[in-house]
């Protein structure tokens, strides 16, 4: 099964979509399922050192985060993929990537699988001025999604969200995996984190990893920690990541007098160092209702770090309250209560951490086998329909 992964987000861009696109490509290659190629935006000075080819299309930076817009016309790409005998076009964005895929399908006569990852229409409304232009972009995106031969979503909530916002077709839930392995953390990295942030062994340490955007409820986390501080609850908190709202988060923490216990580590690109952050933390705080199926929760679970999430959110689908994680309402008071509950019984917290490591951790090699099985079905259905025309 030869697959072309087509995406508008790929390393060195850092978000869930880029990690997933890379996860699919690496797992397909390492699993020896066939040839794989990635088609992604050209990023200035980016150098790729992957065992599979990365074909870059012309793109420009957008005045919003680190995303890029690309030119969908690539004259030599169709002939290149034809020589590779590509069987499936797997698309991870409804914009330039999906436009390219539709052009390629016309020439290659192969089906398109589209994966819906994020609530990108929320980003559009923040980044694009004017309702008319916003609606036109959204209409374009949903028309592209409808053009796919099969739609996958990363969670049940993601599919429901699609149905509520303009897509009325069917979908299959296909969860994402993580490239983290369990165990074997570099002790030097752990020591560096403890020294850098002055982390006492007997004080609870909590963690957030992700883009520093306030719509991920970063402010709610800080408000919850302020409640705990006023209740004389001792803790340390580390935010890992960067983004346009990082200064706002830093100011909020400082204004509340929490800058001695809340630390901002910035972006951590080294995956082994990131793994050390998870391993050194006792609890992962991720009360975002924006994210559909954040890989960070599975990454935390791989390192025996259970999560606090919002009850009923898409993230909560993979967890069970007080079994593999902790649920809270979308309020600072409720998140503070969930944190207190987690640390009220250390032995129980360790049991929940171990259960999360066993049940929530999902490596890519398990995900990719199910995906390839589904690719085969999509390809056969597409070929059969073409023969009947």
C-alpha positions as CSV (number, residue, x, y, z in Angstrom):
1,X,0.0,0.0,0.0
2,X,1.8,3.1,-1.3
3,X,0.6,6.3,0.4
4,X,1.0,10.0,-0.2
5,X,0.6,12.0,3.1
6,X,-0.6,15.5,2.1
7,X,-0.6,18.2,4.8
8,X,-0.5,22.0,5.3
9,X,1.4,21.5,8.6
10,X,4.6,19.5,9.0
11,X,7.8,19.9,11.0
12,X,9.5,22.3,11.7
13,X,6.0,23.6,12.3
14,X,4.9,22.4,15.7
15,X,1.3,21.4,16.3
16,X,-0.8,18.3,16.6
17,X,-1.4,18.0,12.8
18,X,2.3,18.2,12.0
19,X,3.1,15.5,14.6
20,X,0.3,13.3,13.2
21,X,1.3,13.7,9.6
22,X,4.9,12.7,10.6
23,X,3.6,9.9,12.7
24,X,1.7,8.4,9.8
25,X,4.7,8.7,7.5
26,X,7.2,7.2,9.9
27,X,4.9,4.4,10.9
28,X,4.1,3.5,7.3
29,X,7.8,3.4,6.4
30,X,9.0,1.6,9.5
31,X,6.2,-0.9,9.3
32,X,7.3,-1.8,5.8
33,X,3.7,-1.3,4.4
34,X,4.9,0.2,1.1
35,X,6.3,3.4,-0.2
36,X,5.4,6.7,1.4
37,X,5.8,10.3,0.4
38,X,5.0,13.5,2.2
39,X,3.7,16.6,0.4
40,X,4.0,19.6,2.7
41,X,4.6,23.4,2.6
42,X,8.1,24.6,1.8
43,X,9.5,26.3,4.9
44,X,12.5,28.6,4.5
45,X,15.8,27.0,5.7
46,X,14.0,23.7,6.7
47,X,16.1,20.6,6.2
48,X,14.5,17.2,6.2
49,X,16.4,14.1,7.2
50,X,13.7,11.4,6.8
51,X,14.0,8.0,5.2
52,X,11.0,8.8,3.0
53,X,10.9,11.7,0.5
54,X,9.3,15.1,1.4
55,X,8.0,17.0,-1.6
56,X,7.5,20.6,-0.8
57,X,5.1,23.0,-2.4
58,X,5.6,26.8,-2.6
59,X,4.1,28.5,0.4
60,X,4.1,31.9,2.2
61,X,3.9,32.6,5.9
62,X,0.6,33.7,7.4
63,X,0.3,36.6,9.9
64,X,-1.0,34.1,12.4
65,X,1.1,31.7,14.5
66,X,3.4,29.8,12.2
67,X,1.0,28.5,9.7
68,X,1.6,28.8,5.9
69,X,-0.6,29.0,2.8
70,X,0.6,27.2,-0.3
71,X,0.1,27.2,-4.0
72,X,-1.9,24.1,-5.0
73,X,-0.6,23.8,-8.5
74,X,2.5,21.4,-8.7
75,X,3.0,20.5,-12.4
76,X,5.6,17.7,-11.9
77,X,4.0,16.1,-8.9
78,X,1.4,13.9,-10.7
79,X,4.0,12.2,-12.9
80,X,6.2,11.7,-9.9
81,X,3.5,9.9,-7.9
82,X,2.4,7.9,-10.9
83,X,5.8,6.4,-11.1
84,X,5.6,5.5,-7.4
85,X,2.2,3.7,-8.0
86,X,0.5,5.7,-5.2
87,X,-2.6,3.9,-4.0
88,X,-4.0,6.4,-1.4
89,X,-3.9,10.1,-0.9
90,X,-4.2,10.8,2.8
91,X,-5.0,14.4,3.5
92,X,-4.7,16.2,6.9
93,X,-6.0,19.7,6.0
94,X,-9.0,20.9,4.0
95,X,-7.2,23.8,2.5
96,X,-4.2,23.7,0.1
97,X,-3.5,20.1,0.9
98,X,-7.0,19.0,-0.1
99,X,-6.9,21.1,-3.2
100,X,-3.7,19.4,-4.3
101,X,-5.2,16.0,-3.5
102,X,-8.3,16.6,-5.7
103,X,-6.0,17.6,-8.6
104,X,-3.9,14.5,-8.0
105,X,-7.0,12.2,-7.8
106,X,-8.0,13.4,-11.3
107,X,-4.7,12.3,-12.8
108,X,-3.9,9.3,-10.7
109,X,-7.4,7.7,-10.3
110,X,-6.9,6.9,-6.6
111,X,-9.1,7.7,-3.6
112,X,-8.7,10.4,-1.0
113,X,-8.9,9.8,2.7
114,X,-9.3,13.0,4.7
115,X,-8.6,13.3,8.5
116,X,-10.2,16.0,10.5
117,X,-7.9,17.0,13.4
118,X,-8.8,20.4,14.8
119,X,-11.4,23.1,15.1
120,X,-9.7,25.2,12.4
121,X,-12.8,27.3,11.8
122,X,-12.2,28.8,15.2
123,X,-8.7,29.9,14.1
124,X,-10.2,31.3,10.8
125,X,-12.6,33.5,12.8
126,X,-9.7,34.8,14.9
127,X,-7.4,35.4,12.0
128,X,-9.6,36.5,9.1
129,X,-11.4,39.9,9.3
130,X,-15.0,40.1,8.1
131,X,-17.8,37.6,8.2
132,X,-18.2,37.3,4.5
133,X,-14.6,36.3,3.9
134,X,-14.7,33.9,6.9
135,X,-17.8,32.2,5.6
136,X,-16.3,31.9,2.1
137,X,-13.2,30.2,3.5
138,X,-15.3,27.8,5.6
139,X,-17.5,27.0,2.7
140,X,-14.5,26.2,0.6
141,X,-13.1,23.9,3.4
142,X,-16.3,22.0,3.9
143,X,-16.8,21.5,0.1
144,X,-13.3,20.0,0.0
145,X,-14.1,17.7,2.9
146,X,-17.2,16.5,1.1
147,X,-15.1,15.7,-1.9
148,X,-13.1,13.0,0.0
149,X,-13.8,9.4,-0.6
150,X,-13.7,8.7,3.1
151,X,-13.6,11.0,6.1
152,X,-11.8,10.1,9.3
153,X,-12.0,12.0,12.6
154,X,-9.6,11.7,15.5
155,X,-12.4,11.4,18.1
156,X,-16.2,11.0,18.3
157,X,-16.5,14.6,19.4
158,X,-14.6,15.7,16.3
159,X,-17.1,14.0,14.0
160,X,-20.0,15.5,15.9
161,X,-18.4,18.9,15.6
162,X,-18.0,18.4,11.8
163,X,-21.7,17.5,11.6
164,X,-22.7,20.6,13.5
165,X,-20.6,23.0,11.3
166,X,-21.4,22.1,7.7
167,X,-20.5,18.5,7.0
168,X,-23.4,16.1,6.8
169,X,-21.7,13.0,5.6
170,X,-20.4,9.9,7.3
171,X,-17.1,9.5,9.1
172,X,-15.0,6.9,10.8
173,X,-13.2,7.5,14.1
174,X,-9.5,6.8,13.7
175,X,-7.5,7.8,16.8
176,X,-3.9,9.1,16.6
177,X,-0.9,7.5,18.3
178,X,2.2,8.7,19.9
179,X,5.9,8.2,19.0
180,X,6.8,8.0,22.7
181,X,8.1,4.8,24.1
182,X,7.6,3.9,27.7
183,X,10.5,4.0,30.2
184,X,14.2,4.9,29.6
185,X,14.3,8.6,30.4
186,X,17.7,10.3,30.3
187,X,18.6,11.0,34.0
188,X,20.6,14.1,32.9
189,X,17.5,15.7,31.4
190,X,15.6,15.0,34.6
191,X,18.3,16.6,36.7
192,X,18.5,19.6,34.4
193,X,14.7,20.2,34.7
194,X,14.9,19.9,38.5
195,X,17.8,22.3,38.8
196,X,16.4,24.8,36.3
197,X,13.0,25.1,38.0
198,X,14.0,24.3,41.5
199,X,11.6,21.3,41.9
200,X,11.6,19.8,45.4
201,X,11.0,16.1,45.4
202,X,8.2,16.3,48.0
203,X,6.2,19.1,46.2
204,X,3.6,18.2,43.6
205,X,4.7,19.2,40.1
206,X,2.2,19.8,37.3
207,X,2.6,20.3,33.6
208,X,1.0,21.8,30.5
209,X,2.4,21.1,27.0
210,X,1.0,22.8,23.9
211,X,0.6,26.0,21.9
212,X,0.4,28.9,24.3
213,X,-3.1,30.2,23.2
214,X,-5.5,31.4,25.8
215,X,-8.4,29.6,24.1
216,X,-6.8,26.3,25.4
217,X,-7.9,27.5,28.8
218,X,-4.4,28.4,30.0
219,X,-5.9,31.3,31.9
220,X,-8.2,28.9,33.6
221,X,-5.2,26.8,34.7
222,X,-3.6,29.8,36.3
223,X,-6.8,30.9,38.0
224,X,-7.1,27.3,39.5
225,X,-3.5,27.5,40.7
226,X,-4.2,30.9,42.3
227,X,-7.0,29.3,44.2
228,X,-4.7,26.5,45.4
229,X,-2.0,29.0,46.4
230,X,-4.5,30.9,48.5
231,X,-5.5,27.7,50.2
232,X,-1.9,27.1,51.2
233,X,-1.5,24.2,48.7
234,X,2.2,23.9,47.7
235,X,3.0,23.1,44.1
236,X,5.1,23.8,41.1
237,X,3.7,24.3,37.6
238,X,5.6,24.2,34.2
239,X,4.2,25.4,30.9
240,X,6.0,23.9,27.9
241,X,5.3,25.6,24.5
242,X,5.2,28.9,22.8
243,X,2.6,30.9,20.9
244,X,1.2,34.4,20.6
245,X,-0.4,34.4,24.0
246,X,2.7,33.4,25.9
247,X,3.2,37.0,27.2
248,X,-0.4,37.2,28.3
249,X,0.0,34.0,30.3
250,X,3.3,35.2,31.9
251,X,1.7,38.5,32.8
252,X,-1.3,36.8,34.4
253,X,0.9,34.6,36.5
254,X,3.0,37.5,37.6
255,X,-0.1,39.7,38.4
256,X,-1.3,37.0,40.7
257,X,2.1,36.7,42.4
258,X,2.6,33.1,41.1
259,X,5.8,33.7,39.1
260,X,7.8,31.9,41.8
261,X,5.9,28.7,41.4
262,X,4.7,28.9,37.7
263,X,7.5,28.4,35.2
264,X,7.5,28.9,31.4
265,X,9.9,26.6,29.7
266,X,9.2,27.7,26.1
267,X,9.2,25.4,23.1
268,X,11.0,22.0,23.6
269,X,11.8,20.5,20.3
270,X,13.9,17.6,21.6
271,X,11.5,14.7,22.1
272,X,13.6,13.0,24.7
273,X,13.8,16.2,26.7
274,X,10.0,16.6,26.4
275,X,9.6,13.0,27.6
276,X,11.7,14.0,30.7
277,X,9.3,16.9,31.4
278,X,6.3,14.5,31.4
279,X,8.2,11.9,33.5
280,X,9.2,14.5,36.1
281,X,5.6,15.7,36.5
282,X,3.0,14.2,38.7
283,X,-0.1,15.5,36.9
284,X,-0.8,16.9,33.5
285,X,-3.3,19.8,33.2
286,X,-5.2,20.0,30.0
287,X,-8.6,21.6,30.4
288,X,-8.8,22.7,26.8
289,X,-12.2,22.2,25.0
290,X,-10.7,23.5,21.8
291,X,-8.6,20.4,21.1
292,X,-10.2,17.3,19.6
293,X,-7.8,14.5,20.4
294,X,-4.6,16.0,21.8
295,X,-1.6,13.8,21.5
296,X,-0.2,15.4,24.6
297,X,-2.6,13.4,26.8
298,X,-1.4,10.1,25.3
299,X,2.2,11.3,25.6
300,X,1.7,12.1,29.3
301,X,0.1,8.7,29.8
302,X,3.1,7.0,28.2
303,X,5.2,8.6,31.0
304,X,2.8,7.6,33.8
305,X,1.5,11.2,34.2
306,X,-2.3,11.2,34.4
307,X,-4.3,14.1,33.1
308,X,-7.0,16.5,34.4
309,X,-9.4,17.3,31.6
310,X,-12.8,18.8,31.2
311,X,-15.7,16.4,31.6
312,X,-17.6,15.9,28.3
313,X,-14.8,17.3,26.1
314,X,-13.4,15.4,23.2
315,X,-10.2,14.8,25.2
316,X,-12.2,13.1,27.9
317,X,-13.3,10.4,25.5
318,X,-10.1,8.3,26.0
319,X,-10.1,8.7,29.8
320,X,-12.2,7.4,32.7
321,X,-12.6,9.6,35.8
322,X,-10.5,8.5,38.7
323,X,-9.4,5.4,36.8
324,X,-7.1,6.8,34.0
325,X,-7.4,10.5,34.8
326,X,-9.4,13.2,36.5
327,X,-12.5,15.1,35.2
328,X,-13.4,18.6,36.1
329,X,-16.0,21.2,35.0
330,X,-14.7,24.1,32.8
331,X,-14.2,26.3,35.8
332,X,-11.1,27.3,37.9
333,X,-12.8,26.1,41.1
334,X,-13.5,22.6,39.6
335,X,-10.0,22.2,38.2
336,X,-8.6,23.2,41.6
337,X,-10.8,20.6,43.3
338,X,-9.7,17.9,40.8
339,X,-6.0,18.8,41.5
340,X,-6.6,18.6,45.3
341,X,-8.4,15.2,44.9
342,X,-5.5,13.8,42.8
343,X,-2.9,14.7,45.4
344,X,-5.1,13.8,48.4
345,X,-4.1,10.2,48.1
346,X,-0.6,9.6,46.6
347,X,-1.0,5.8,46.5
348,X,-4.2,6.2,44.5
349,X,-2.6,8.7,42.2
350,X,0.2,6.2,41.5
351,X,-2.4,3.5,40.7
352,X,-4.2,5.9,38.3
353,X,-0.9,6.8,36.7
354,X,0.0,3.2,36.1
355,X,-3.5,2.4,34.6
356,X,-3.2,5.4,32.3
357,X,0.2,4.1,31.1
358,X,-1.4,0.8,30.3
359,X,-4.7,1.9,28.8
360,X,-4.3,5.4,27.4
361,X,-0.9,5.0,25.9
362,X,-1.3,4.2,22.2
363,X,1.8,3.7,20.0
364,X,1.7,4.5,16.3
365,X,2.5,0.9,15.3
366,X,-1.0,-0.1,16.6
367,X,-2.7,2.8,14.9
368,X,-1.1,2.3,11.5
369,X,-2.2,-1.4,11.2
370,X,-5.8,-0.4,11.5
371,X,-5.3,2.5,9.1
372,X,-3.7,0.3,6.5
373,X,-6.6,-2.2,6.8
374,X,-9.0,0.7,6.2
375,X,-6.9,2.0,3.2
376,X,-7.4,-1.4,1.6
377,X,-11.2,-1.1,1.9
378,X,-11.3,2.4,0.6
379,X,-9.1,1.5,-2.4
380,X,-11.2,-1.6,-3.3
381,X,-14.4,0.4,-3.0
382,X,-13.1,3.2,-5.2
383,X,-11.8,0.8,-7.8
384,X,-15.0,-1.2,-7.9
385,X,-17.1,2.0,-8.3
386,X,-14.8,3.1,-11.2
387,X,-15.3,-0.2,-13.0
388,X,-19.1,0.0,-12.7
389,X,-19.2,3.5,-14.4
